[in-house]
Amino acid sequence: MPTVDVVDLKKKKVGSVDLPQEVFGCEPRAALVHEAVIMQRACERQGTASTLHRGEVSGSGKKPWKQKHTGRARAGSIRSPVWRHGGTVFGPKPRSYAYTMPKKKYRAALQSALSAKLAESKLFVVSDLSLLQPKTKLLAQAIDQFSAGDHALIIAGEGQSGVLQAAKNISTVTVLSVDQLNVYDIVRAQVVVIPERELGRVKEVWS
């Protein structure tokens, strides 16, 4: 069972805690995490690209000229894909790129992602995530203590709406509840910050 230090928002150690082995002590499986990230990104695609095929572009259906004895190439329609302003062959149409993967595989991928963050010393357990005021400046100062870099993920629980409000103006900080945890946000975050009181909830939902 992995043990980590519990720190305050100034990154000073105030204790230690045992993390759930089944969530934070798994062997990292890069292929599984990669599969989960690709699936998530595919589900986020809009799929609104659209082109017109030869039956949808404007233009007459009349044969431009007779078939033979003109000295020109045969042509049956001005909407032919080989003509300028003609239709598109096999072009994209609006569609959904979403697909799913088995729940057990996705759960294993998320456990692997969290375990990897812990192994890289990029996962921090804080004693209390409450702010004196729900101000962006206060949250930014707190996150800077953890060397968040390009992106930080905060796992907030009930009663921590001030953190969510303070993070709205910080593009490099994502605040999620335990139920909203996902592989992509864990992977792209430089650091993951979890309040100590949410560890039980993480185990309950993701073990």
C-alpha positions, -999 to 999 in steps of 0.1 A, spaced: 0 0 0 17 33 -11 22 59 15 25 96 7 30 129 26 0 150 33 8 187 27 -9 220 31 -14 246 3 21 259 10 35 224 3 46 219 39 42 184 53 16 180 79 13 142 80 11 111 59 -16 88 45 -19 54 30 -34 54 -5 -57 26 -18 -35 -1 -34 -61 -10 -60 -62 26 -73 -28 41 -68 -6 10 -66 -12 -6 -100 15 -13 -126 14 14 -152 1 1 -186 9 26 -212 -10 8 -240 -42 8 -220 -39 44 -211 -32 53 -248 -63 34 -259 -85 53 -233 -71 87 -244 -77 80 -281 -113 69 -273 -120 100 -253 -105 123 -279 -126 106 -306 -158 111 -286 -150 148 -283 -148 153 -321 -176 174 -335 -179 155 -368 -194 184 -386 -172 184 -417 -194 182 -448 -189 182 -486 -212 180 -516 -213 150 -538 -222 152 -575 -259 149 -567 -259 179 -544 -238 206 -562 -257 231 -583 -258 227 -621 -278 212 -649 -281 175 -654 -280 180 -692 -252 164 -712 -228 193 -721 -223 181 -756 -229 151 -778 -210 120 -772 -191 117 -805 -176 137 -834 -167 169 -814 -130 162 -809 -135 167 -772 -134 142 -743 -167 125 -734 -187 143 -708 -220 134 -692 -225 161 -666 -211 195 -655 -213 182 -619 -188 155 -625 -160 154 -599 -134 159 -625 -149 193 -635 -143 225 -617 -172 232 -593 -181 195 -596 -190 172 -567 -165 157 -542 -158 120 -543 -159 102 -509 -158 135 -491 -167 138 -454 -202 140 -442 -215 148 -407 -210 118 -385 -203 108 -349 -167 95 -342 -177 83 -307 -172 48 -296 -169 30 -262 -145 7 -245 -153 -19 -218 -159 -3 -184 -134 -26 -168 -107 -16 -193 -114 21 -188 -113 17 -150 -80 -1 -153 -66 27 -175 -76 53 -150 -60 34 -122 -29 30 -143 -28 68 -150 -32 77 -113 -5 51 -103 19 66 -129 14 101 -115 22 88 -81 53 70 -93 64 102 -110 59 122 -78 33 144 -95 4 135 -73 -1 155 -41 -25 149 -12 -34 182 6 -49 183 41 -74 210 31 -82 226 -2 -105 254 12 -97 290 2 -102 320 25 -120 336 -4 -130 322 -38 -105 344 -56 -84 334 -87 -53 350 -72 -54 328 -41 -58 296 -60 -31 306 -85 -6 312 -56 -15 278 -41 -11 259 -74 23 276 -80 36 259 -49 32 225 -66 52 235 -98 21 228 -119 37 238 -151 14 238 -181 -16 222 -165 -29 211 -131 -58 189 -121 -76 195 -89 -100 169 -76 -126 188 -55 -155 175 -35 -187 188 -20 -185 221 -2 -155 233 -24 -175 254 -48 -151 282 -40 -122 263 -57 -143 258 -88 -153 294 -89 -117 306 -84 -104 283 -112 -128 296 -139 -103 323 -149 -73 300 -150 -70 282 -182 -42 259 -169 -63 245 -141 -90 219 -144 -113 212 -114 -132 179 -114 -152 159 -89 -143 123 -82 -172 111 -105 -159 133 -134 -123 119 -132 -111 108 -166 -79 94 -181 -73 122 -206 -73 150 -179 -51 129 -156 -26 123 -184 -23 159 -196 -20 173 -161 15 181 -149 3 176 -113 -28 161 -97 -39 176 -64 -63 156 -42 -78 166 -8 -72 140 19 -109 137 26 -116 127 -10 -94 96 -10 -122 75 4 -145 86 -24 -118 79 -50 -115 44 -37 -152 39 -36 -158 50 -72 -127 38 -90 -115 7 -71 
